[in-house]
């Protein structure tokens, strides 16, 4: 089973959505800093990052470790990202 590590504190999670929840809840300041850094990114770079994120999300959707609910959530997020491009 895949393990997902928090890049801020090293805590390990079995599901990517658990890691995402952890980062939102425990490292909000890190998220704020990342948003400020993203503002300095050119629009072309941001578009490339968004396209890359869509690919990652689509890849996660086929993961056998995710429940149907998690796959649906990833699908919804993917559609939102696709709407941004």
N, C-alpha and C positions, 0 to 999 in steps of 0.2 A: 504494500500500500504506500502511496506517495506521502511524503511529509512536506509540510509547508512551514517555512521558518519566517518569523517576524524579523525584518531587516533592522528594526529599531532596538529590540531587546533580546532577540534570539529564541523566544518562546516558540515551541513547535506545535503545529496543528495538523490534524488528519484531513480536514476539508478546507478548500480555499475560502469558502464563505465564512468559516469560523475565524480564519486569519483576518479577513476583511473586517469582520465585526470587531475583533480585538483591536485592530489598528484604529478604527473609528473611535472606539470607546477609550482606549488607553493612551493613544498618541495623537490626540486632536491637535496639539501644537505642531507636531510634525506635519500634519496635513495642511495646516495653515501656512507653514513655511513652504511646502511644496507648491501650494497655490500661488504664492508670491513669486516663486521661481518660475512657474509656468507662464506667468504674465510676461516674463522677459523672453520667452520663446517666440520665434517668428511664426506667422500664420502657417507657412509651409511646413515647418518642423512640427507644429501642433497637429496639422492634418496627417502627417506621417505617423505620429504617435497614436492618433485616434484610429487610423487604419490598422496599425499593429495591435491595438487593444481589441479591436473587433475580431481579428484573427485568433488572438489568445482566447477570447470568450467563446468563439465557435469551437475551438479545440477542447475547451473545458466541458462543453455541452456533451461531447461524446465520451467523457470519462465514465468508466464503469463504477467509480467510487461515489458518484453523486446520486442522490435520490431524484425521483421524478419532479418533486417540488423545486429542488435546487436547479435542475436542468431548465425548468420553466422560467425560473427567475433569471437565469443566465440568458435565456432566449429573449426575455423582455428587455434586459439591459443591452443586449446586442442590438436589438431593434432601435433602441434609443440612440445608441452610438451611431448606427447607420444613418439615422435621421440627421445627425450633425454633419455628416460628410457631404 
